Amino acid sequence: MSMIKKQWVFALAMLTILSCTKGFKELSKNPNSSEFALPQALLAPSITDVVSKNMNRAARRINNELMQVHVLMGDVEGRIFRYDLRRSEADYNWNNWFLQLTNFKNMYQSAEDLLAVDGDNANKTYMGIALICQAWVASLLTDTYGDVPYFEANQGKEGILMPKFDKQQDIYSDIFNKLEQANEHLKVNTNLPGDQAGSDPIYGGVALNWRKLGNSLYLRLLLRVSGKAETNASTKIKEIVQTNAANYPLISSNAESAVLRWTGTLPYQSPFHTLRDAEWNLHKLTNFFVDNLKDWGDPRIGRWATLSQGEYAGIPSGYPVGMAPTSRSALPLALKTEPLLGNIMNYAELQLILAEVAARGWTDGNAREHYETGIVNGITFWGYTVPPNYLNGVYIKWDEDEGLSSKIERIQLQKYYALFFTDFEQWFEYRRTGYPELPKGAGLQNNGEMPVRINYPIYLQSTNRDHYDEAVARQGADDINTKVWWQQP
């Protein structure tokens, strides 16, 4: 079979397939009300697949290498920690995210159809959850690649096989509309019935918790585009946090964090569960990641790093070919099955978002209080007690007299650790702010410049050439140095 024919077969398959995760019940149909699977049959498999693949490829392989969490040892060319991203890296997340967007859209449509038939408000809860999941996955797509197919995407059944690429600004506008709609649907506050609560692996069907996640995600994404004046993001942030806070409840504790907790039993088994120990141990932690935790006296280091020669020690990232350092601390084997690695958004991240918007003067909040609450809950989230006097440590203590950039740097460094293994979030935040300040090794490629996007999958040049060309002409060269809309001046 020729390469082009293979690409067409793959593309057509991606337009029609629904995901199926081992261990889940076969998706059921409801012929009386909808052509789609019941929403409770779509929710758990779709969320589980997104989180699992985010952990495996986005976080472990790309984000953690770029953001100096760890280095994949091996003295060869093509290492991501040297900013050497092969074009084939683009396919994995693109394919999965579009596949699951189809499922989340079908979930919404099925719930809407059922609502029209039986009037059960539990369907509004499913609709709200589906919209939040669509917003979440769509943000991952556009923040990774820039302009992507959006309004015409996932419409193979309607005959749209070559969807146009939409501008990131327009995509974000619709993402925000979806989050507003989700907030309205979830106001009904109808929990999923007991026999369906198990279909929700994040919150067990509690509508209010989903509403809090949607609004917290709203803040994350508003902050991401806040550098673009036309979004008027700071005004909306103030409305959510302050002037109309009652209408936008937010995550209020670690217990309300959105985490797909791996139980170790199928289907909720970590994607790292079956990795060989030797393969896991090829990743060695960096100086940057380890040294901050050591300097702070942070108890999380015992959960995130192994001892090497009786101490916690990292290696330099970005080292040149032929100059591989002696390996030191690695990720503990226990993390292969760690329940908390299935993080989507946690309370510590939200508090650090609130610290930043307060520091910028967009709200009347107390930046120091939010900053310290974020730090404390980042530690307690992992089951540790905050050490005595920790918040007064020389590298931690909030200084009200510092300039704004220094305050943002402090906040972002703490957020870096709160986002441990959370898809591409560390990288997205670095691209937005330039923090944390990462050391640059002598072996870095790409002129030592952090990649600012991932290229489009190569097969689009044959399966959707015209719209691909339009996107490249509008956005810029299809490479890792073309800034997406929210990064542009």
Secondary structure, DSSP 8 states (H G I E B T S, - for coil): --HHHHHHHHHHHHHH-----TTS----B-TTT-SSB-HHHHHHHHHHHHHHHIIIIIIIIIIHHHTTSEEE--SSS--GGGT---GGGHHHHHHHHHHHHHHHHHHHHHHHHHHHHH--THHHHHHHHHHHHHHHHHHHHHHHHSSEE-TTTT-GGGT--S--EE-HHHHHHHHHHHHHHHHHHHTT-----TTTGGG-TTTTT-HHHHHHHHHHHHHHHHHHTTT-GGG-HHHHHHIIIIITGGGS----SGGGSEE----SBTTB--TTTTS-HHHHTTEEEBHHHHHHHHHHT-TTHHHH---BTTB---B-SS--TT-------B--GGGGG-GGG-EEE-HHHHHHHHHHHHHTTSSSS-HHHHHHHHHHHHHHTTT----TTGGGSTTT---TTS-HHHHHHHHHHHHHHHTTT-TTHHHHHHHHH--S-----TT--GGG----S----TTHHHHSHHHHHHHHHHH--SSTT---GGG--
